[in-house]
Amino acid sequence: MASAAPLHPVARQALIAALDEGWADPARLYREGRRARLLLDAAREAAAEQIGCRPDELVFTPSGTRALHSAVAGAAAGRRRAGRRVVHSAVEHSAVLHAVDSWPDAEAVPVAVDRTGRVAPGDFAAALRPDTALAALQSANHEVGTVQPVAEVADACRAAGVPLLVDAAQSLAWGPVGGAWSLLAGSAHKWGGPPGVGLLVVRKGTRFAPQEPEDERESGRAPGFPNLPAIIAAAASLRAVRAEAGREAARLSALVDRIRARVPRLVPEVEVVGHAELRLPHLVTFSCLYVDGEVLLAGLDRAGFAVSSGSSCTSSTLTPSHVLKAMGVLSEGNVRVSLPPGTAEEDVERFLAALPGIVAAARARAGAPTAVRDAGADEGTATGTTGTTGTGPGPAGGDGLVVDALGRRCPIPVIELAKVIGEVPVGGLVTVLSDDEAARLDIPAWCAMREQEYVGERGAERGAAYVVRRRV
Amino acid sequence: MASAAPLHPVARQALIAALDEGWADPARLYREGRRARLLLDAAREAAAEQIGCRPDELVFTPSGTRALHSAVAGAAAGRRRAGRRVVHSAVEHSAVLHAVDSWPDAEAVPVAVDRTGRVAPGDFAAALRPDTALAALQSANHEVGTVQPVAEVADACRAAGVPLLVDAAQSLAWGPVGGAWSLLAGSAHKWGGPPGVGLLVVRKGTRFAPQEPEDERESGRAPGFPNLPAIIAAAASLRAVRAEAGREAARLSALVDRIRARVPRLVPEVEVVGHAELRLPHLVTFSCLYVDGEVLLAGLDRAGFAVSSGSSCTSSTLTPSHVLKAMGVLSEGNVRVSLPPGTAEEDVERFLAALPGIVAAARARAGAPTAVRDAGADEGTATGTTGTTGTGPGPAGGDGLVVDALGRRCPIPVIELAKVIGEVPVGGLVTVLSDDEAARLDIPAWCAMREQEYVGERGAERGAAYVVRRRV
C-alpha cells in the first residue's frame, strides 16, 4: 500500500538475466555491443506495442520525472514561435509544474478541477489559444486516482493545433492511453518495473527540440549511457502486468470500493476524496478531521500499513498537497492507499479493522473534540481542553468569537474552531487567526463537511483571519 | 577489452540483494521508506569516503553524462556574474563539450594538448581570466589514457578564483582525485558498477545553481525517483574495486606496457598514442596506417576481442575523434584496448598473436601498399592497384602530382598518397584532393610518421587540397 512497490517477479527475473547479457554499450560495434543493441531494440518494440506507438517514437529515460522534464522542455521549445503559454490541469504532478516553471518566460495556465479532481474538457478547450505552446493533462491523478478526460481534451488540442502531453505514469499498468495525444511520459517503477527507467513518446509530426546537451543516445532525447538491464526488465514487466491487468483491475477496484464505502461508516468525520467511478483501480484517498497526518501515518506504519499522505504535516514544505488544494477538499489527516497487484482481501479487511482505533488514538493525541474521538457525534458542545491556544472574546468590530491559533500547526486550528463553534449562537461568527497554510484549505473544507458557513478570509497582522458563521 | 565491462561480482550481489531491500521510496515516512533512506544514506557515505568528500557534497545522478551536464550547467549558472567563459582541455569527454555548447552564450576556450594528449598546467593557467565562469579538466583521458595534471591546474584555478570541474569517470576505479578541485563527476559502470548511476560532487563553498526543474530529490541536484538498488550496488562495487586497485593497477599496467612495446614490433606502420608513463593502468590505444577501422574492429571481434576506435569510419559522424584530432596523431585504423580487472596475461598474448594477421588482412582489403601488407618495408616504390581513384599529373601551377581522392573515405586518401609518393622526385610535391574529414588529420600524421614534409592545406572546389613534399 505504497507509492513504490516491490519489483514484479518478471522484472526481477529479467533484470538479473540482463545483468549477464546486457552490460555492454549498445553503441559499440563488437559482438557484445551488437547484442546489447538487439536487446535494447527488442525492449523498445515491446514497450511501444504496449503503449500503442511506433518504436521510433519511444525513448527510454532515467525516470518518469526526467521524461516529463524533457517532454515539457522539448515540446515547448519546438513550439517557441507559437508562444509561451502552457495550459495544464491544476492537479498535474509537480514534475510537470516545475518543468513549466523552469521554462523561461512560460505563462502557466492551470485549468481548475472539480471536487473530484477532474477537469472539464470544455474548460480545458476554452483555455487553449493560438499562443499556446503546449497542453498537459495526466491520464489519472497520482494522489486521488481520478481519471481525466484525455481523449476529449486531445481532440480539443488537435483542433486548436496544440500538442498535448499526457503524464501516463499512474495508468500505464492498466492499459494504453487512447486519444490523439502528441507526447506521453511514463515511469517503470509505477508498473512494477525497476527504478531508473522512464519512457518518453513523441508522436511523429510533433515539433520537438531537445533542450539537453547534444548526445547520440536515444535519438538525442535522453543523454547518457542507457541503463540496459533495467530497461529490459521494464519492458518485460510492462508486458507481464498488462497480461494480468483486466482481471487484477476488477479485483482491486472492488477492494477500493469496499474501502470507499466502509471508511466513512467506520470512522467519523472522514472525507473520501476523488471520483467514485472514474478512477484508477488501485488507489483510494481519504482525509480525517482533527488528525495530525504524521501521527496517523506513524500509527498505520506501526500496524504494518505503508501509506502516503498529502497533509502538510507530512511534507517538508509545510503546505498541503496542491492536488487537494485545487480540489478544495480537506487535507488534514490525509491518507492515500495504493493497493499493489496481488493485494489480498484479508489485507484490506485488516486495514479496515485497524483504522478506527488508529484514527481515534491520533485524535486523542491532537486534543480533538471528545465526542468525535469515540463516536463521531456532533462536537458542537465539545468540552475538550483548549491546550495552550488562547481563545477569547473577539475585539470590537463584529468578528464574533476570535480563536488565536497563531503558531499552531494543522490540525490544531480546525480543532479549536470545532471546539468553540457551539459557544456562539446560530448565526454568530467565529474568526480563526492562523498562520498555518493548511488552514486556508481545511477551514472551508470543515465548514462544507459540518454544514457551517464559510464567510471568507482576510489579511491579518500575522497569517490570515478565517471567518465562519454558525449555521447548525 | 571494451568501453563497458561486466558487473563486478560485488555489484551484482549488492544489486540483487537491493532489489528485495531497496525498492521503496526513500522520501516516504513508512517503514520501507525509512529503510530505503538508510540504505541511500549508507551508499552516499561509502561513496563519499572513496571519493574523499563529505556525504552532503555528493549526489547520485542517472549517469556520468548527466552528472557532467548538471555540473557544467549548475556551476556556470552559479558563476553567471563572473562571465560566460569556460576553459577546458581540448580532449574533454563530449559530454563536457556538449554541455558547454548548450550553455547560452558560453565562450568555450579549449586548451591545447601535446602529442601525448596532456595539457600543460601553464597553458591552462594562462587561459583563466576574471570573466572565466568555470574550468574543466578530466582526471585522465577516456580514449588514450593520458593522466592530466589535475592538482596543478586546480591550484591555478583556486588562485584565479575559478571553480574546477574534474571529469573523473576514467580514474575513480583506481583511486581518489587529489587536489583542490571544486566539482567532480563519475560514472559507476566505469568502475564495474551497474549502469544507471553517476555521481556529482559539489564541494562546500562552490557556487552552484541547479538548472533542472525544481525537485526535492538529491538536494535538488538530480531530479527523479532514485535508482536505489543500482546506487547501493555502485557504492559497494566502488569500495570493492578500490580494495583491489593497487595490486590490479600494477598488474594491468605491466600488461599495457607489453602491448605498447610489442605492437609496433609486430605490426608495421603503427603509432601507439597517449603518454607512456602518465597514463591509466588499463588503457592503451594505437593507430594502424592504411586500415579501415571498421574492418579492423570486425576482424578483432571475430577473433573474440571487443575493442573501441576513434576512427572516423567507425563513428556515425564521419569525423575522427576530437581527442586524436587535438593530439595531432593518426586516426585511421585506431584501436582502443581497455583491459577490465582480471584480464589474464594469456588474453593479452592471444591478442598480440592475432593482431598482425588481422591488420594485414584489413590492409589487403583496403588496397594498402603491398610492401606494408606483409613486412612494413618502405612502400615508396609500391605497386599496388590504384583502385578507382583517379591519379594523374597535376594541373599547371606547381601542385606536383595530384591525387584525386574525392568521394573516397579513410583510409583510401592516405593509401593513395603512399602509393604515389615514390613517383615524384625527392623535393617534389604531391597534392591530395579529399573531402574526407579524416584526411585533415591523417595526411599530416602520415607525413610525421614517414618523415615526409607536410606543406599545408588549401581550399578546393570540393573538400580540400593537402600538399606534401617528398623528403625521403
Interface residues (C-beta under 8 A of the other chain):
Chain A: A2 S3 A4 A5 P6 L7 R12 L15 I16 L19 D20 W23 A24 D25 R28 L29 Y30 R31 E32 G33 P62 S63 G64 T65 R66 H69 V72 S94 A95 H98 A99 D101 S102 S187 H189 P194 P195 G196 G198 Q211 E212 P213 E214 D215 E216 P223 G224 F225 P226 N227 L228 P229 A230 E294 L297 A298 L300 D301 F305 A306 V307 S308 S309 T314 S316
Chain B: A2 S3 A4 A5 P6 L7 R12 L15 I16 L19 D20 W23 A24 D25 R28 L29 Y30 R31 E32 G33 P62 S63 G64 T65 R66 H69 V72 S94 A95 H98 A99 D101 S102 S187 H189 P194 P195 G196 G198 Q211 E212 P213 E214 D215 E216 P223 G224 F225 P226 N227 L228 P229 A230 E294 L297 A298 L300 D301 F305 A306 V307 S308 S309 T314 S316
